[in-house]
Each structure stands twice: as C-alpha cells, then as structure tokens.
Amino acid sequence: MHKKTWLSWSSGKDSAWALHVMRLSDEYEVSGLFTTINSAFERVAMHAVRVELLRQQARAVGLPLYLIEIPYPCSHEQYAAVMADFVARARNEGVQCMAFGDLYLEDVRRYREERMQDTGITPVFPLWGKPTRALLEEMLAGGLRACLTCIDPKVLPVAFAGKELTAELLANMPPDIDPCGENGEFHSFVFDGPMFTAPLAIEMGDVVERDGFVFADCWMKNNGGLA
C-alpha cells in the first residue's frame, strides 16, 4: 500500500528530482507539496521565487500546494512553532510521510528527524547519500531544466545568477564547490523536467544583491502559464 506523502518543495532541482524519484517508487504516493514562504515578500525563502511561480509549478506537476508563511526576520523558535502546526495539520489529513530533497548534510537531516519524532509522520529522504556530481548529471540527462535564482558571491561569480544550470555551466563552476549547491553555493528554480506535464515559459529579470547574496528575479512570459 502506498504511503500518503507530502513533499517539501523549495521550487528547486533537488525537490523536483525527489518528486520524480518517488513517483517511480511503489512505496510512496506524493499527494501534496509544501513550501515555506517569506510573508513580507511573498517569495520562497532563499530561492526568492515568486509565489505565482510556485503555483505554476504545482499546476505543472499536478499536485496541491500548501504555503507555510513565516515572518521576516524569523527566529528558530518562530520557525519551529509554524512547522509544528503544519505537521499537526498534515497528520490530521492522514499524511504518513514527509519527504525532503536533502543530500548529505547530517545536521539538517537530524533536525528534521528530531522535529518529527513522535508526530506519527515519518521523514524520508529519497536522494540521500547520492554522489552530487553524478546526481546532477542524472538530472540534466533526464531532462530537468533549472535556472539559478540565488548565488553566494563569496564562492560563485555574480555572473552565474540567472543562468540556466547546464553541463557547460557546471564545468565552469569552481572545483571546490558542491555541484548541487548543497552547502548553499546556489539555489535554483525548475521550469521543466520529467515531473512536469509541460514546461513553464519563464524569463529572467533583474539581478540584485541583498543580505550578502545575489538574487535573479524571474516571472512567466507574457503573464502566461504553461508553455
């Protein structure tokens, strides 16, 4: 019997690929996506993606989207309280598992596991432990397309912001960064892939620096929806 699962959806490549992997599994049924958004800016935290683009992604993958608003700035205590309320809601709706696209950061995984202990919901990590270069190459070969919406200029040149994540871009990245950006080197927005029914028609906008990071805006072309 498939376990009812909601997936943490950052709008980026790892959560999108986690959805693809789980849809190939006989164990889980992903029936919803959830995303924390910055209530002050109506954007995904760190990825800085507009909420409307999130909704377009959810439409493209055919799943309901649950938005979890967090304040800005947000303390650890505030974040924990908001997430505890959401987990309780999920449990009331029969959710058995929550899935995350984490790759290898032990402290992040441990935090999620501790927060979900005794909730009745099991955290699952479908991409955990996969070598990140091979994983990204698998994503790209599988048809995933994404653009970089946030970069850390301390480790990546500013010119990378807004670029599409391709094999060529990967080859031009500094050798000491993680190919999947797992250490916060960059964050992405997925606009096509095997998990989508059709690609999103997007265009890139302004690039700005804020709070020590560089963000590239993007939106739907001609205010449209699916391409």
N, C-alpha and C positions, 0 to 999 in steps of 0.2 A: 504493500500500500504506500502510495506517495505521501510524503510528509509535507503538510502545508507550510510554505516558507515565504517569508518576506525578505527582500534583498536590499541591503544598504547601497543606495545608488548615488554616487558622487557626481555623475554626469561624465566621468572619465573612462579611460580604456580598461582599467582593471575591473571595475564593477560591471562594465558591459561584457567583458570576456567571461567573467564569473557567471553571468546570466546564460551565456552561450554554453558553457561547460555544464551547468546544472540542467539545462534543457535536454542535454544528451544523457542524463542520468535517469535511472529507474527508481531512484530513492527519493527524489525531491520534486515537488511541484511548486514552482515560483508563482505566486498568485498576487504579488504586490511589490512595489518599490517604495522605499522611504529615504528622504533626503533632509538633512538639516540645512536651513537657510538663515541667512543674516536678516533679521526682521527690519533693521534700519535701512538696508539697501536692496532688499528683495532679490538677493543673489545667493548662490551656493557659497558657503564659507570656503575660503582659499581658492577654489576654482574660479570664483567671481562670475559664474554663468548666470544669465538672466533666468528668472523663474519660468518665463514663457518658453524658453528653450527646453527646460526640463519637461514641461508639459508636452512639447512636441516629441521629445524622445520617448516619453511614456506611451504616447499615441503610436509611435513607430514600432515599439516592441509589444504593443497590445496589452499593457498592464496598468492597473490603477496606481496612482502616485499619491503618497501620503507626505505632506510637507510638515516638518517639525521646525517651528520658529524658535530661534534662540536670540537673545539680546546682543547688542554690540556696545561696549565690550561684554564678554561673557566669562564669568568665573567658572572654575571647575565645579563648584557647588551648584551653580545655576544649571550648568550643562547636565550634571548628573541627575538633578531633580526633573528636568524636562524629559530626559531619556527614560527615567524610571516610569514616568506617567505614560509614555508611549509604549513601553514594553508591556505595561499592565493592560493597556488597550488592545495590543496585539494578542495577548493571552486570552482576553475576553472574546476575541473574534476567532479563536481556535487555531492560532498560529502555533506551530510546533517547533519551528526552527527560524533563526535569523542568520542570513548569510552575509559575509563580508569579503571584499576583494583584497585583503591584506596578503602580503607575500612572504615576509620573513621577520618583521620587527616583533621580537618576543614581548617587549613591554606593552605594545599596542594590543596584541592578542590577549595577553594576560589581563589587561584592563577590561577588555570586553567580556572575557570569561568570568571575571570576578563580579562585574556588574550584573550579569545574567544568572549568576548562581542562585539557586532556589526560586527562580521565577517560573519554572516549568517550560521554559523555552531554551532550546539548545543552540549555541552559536556554532556555525560551520564556516569553514574556510576552504573553498574549492580550489583555490590557486596556491595554497600554502606550500612553500618549500620548492617550488619550481625555479630552476635557474632563470634569472630575469632576462638575460640576453636571448636565450632560446625561447623564452615565453613571448617576448616582444616580437621576435622573428615569426613565431607561430601566429600571433595576432595579425601581423601585416600580411602574411601569406594567406591567412584565412579571410582576408577582405576587410578587416577593420580599418576605418579611416578616422583620424582624430587630429585636432589642432591644439597647439599649446596655448592655453589661456592664462597661465601664470608661470613665471620662472623666478628662480632665486638668482639675482645678478651676481652674487658672490661666487657662484660656481658655473654659471652659463652666461654667454654673451647676450646682451639685451636684444640683439637681432633675432634670437630664437623665438621671441614672443610673437605669437600669431602664426607661426609656421606650421605647416602640416607635418605630422610625425610620419616620416618615411624612412626607408632603409638608408637613403642618402643622408638625411638629417642625422640619423643615428650614427653613421660613420663619421660625421663631422663633430660629434659631441666630444668633450674632453674625456680622456680614457679613464679617469678616476671617478666618474660619476656612475650611479646605478642606471642601467639602460632603461629601466621602467620608472625612474624617478622616485623610488620607494623612500628615499631619505629626504624628500621634499625639494629635490632639484627642479622639478617642474610638475605642473598639473595640466590635465587635458580635457577636451570636450569631444565626445564621439559623435560623428554625424552620419556614419554608415557602417555596416558590418552584417554578418550573418544573423545577428539577433534582430535586425530591423526588417520591416516589410518593404521599406523604400528609404532611400537616403534623404537626409534633410538638406534643403538648399539654403546654405548659410553664406554670409560674407563677413570678413573681418573688418573691425573698425579701429578706433583709437588705441594707442598703446600708452599707458600711464604708469608712473611709479608711485607706490603708496605703501607705507609701513615696511619699507625695506624690500618689497617685492615688485616685480614688473608684471602688469596685467594687460592682456589684449582683449578688447571687447569683441563680441560677435553677435549677430542677430540674423533673423530669417530674411532672405532676399525678397524684396517687394512685399514685405509683410505677409508672405505666403506660408504655407505649411509644408507638407511633404512634397519632395521634388517629383 
